[in-house]
């Protein structure tokens, strides 16, 4: 790499800093699996399961064998939780 530190190795070829590799496109998802749904609302999977069981979070639906939670229903349930929760002692 004689004159340019901008040369970077990619599998089977070099590219200069002047040309950019294509960006990885991240598609927004409407449906989330259980672990992702729990992470989305900020709780553990055990707490998420508890919230689904007691009705604080929505029930999933199935697409073939996949159990999916609708992102919009999660948002609505989370909004409802935040409206009915007790004042936060951390807000002071």
WOQUIHU-V372321 format. One record per residue. PHI is phi in radians with two decimals (none if undefined). Layout:
PHI
PHI
//
This chain:
none
-1.10
-2.13
-2.39
-1.30
-1.39
-1.33
-2.15
-1.42
-2.22
-0.91
1.14
-2.92
-1.94
-2.37
-1.53
-1.16
-1.36
-1.81
-1.91
-1.19
-1.08
-1.35
-1.40
-1.46
-1.85
-1.56
-1.15
-1.93
-1.60
-1.92
-2.16
-1.30
-0.95
-1.11
-1.22
-1.12
-1.10
-1.09
-1.05
-1.55
1.54
-2.25
-1.25
-1.15
-1.13
-1.16
-1.08
-1.03
-1.07
-1.16
-1.17
-1.09
-1.60
1.59
-1.27
-2.05
-1.24
-1.35
-1.42
-2.29
-1.96
-2.02
0.93
-1.71
-1.61
-1.60
-2.26
-1.84
-1.35
-1.01
-1.18
-1.22
-1.10
-1.05
-1.11
-1.14
-1.15
-1.07
-1.12
-1.11
-1.23
-1.35
-1.79
-1.33
-1.25
-0.99
-1.49
-1.21
-1.37
-1.32
-1.20
//
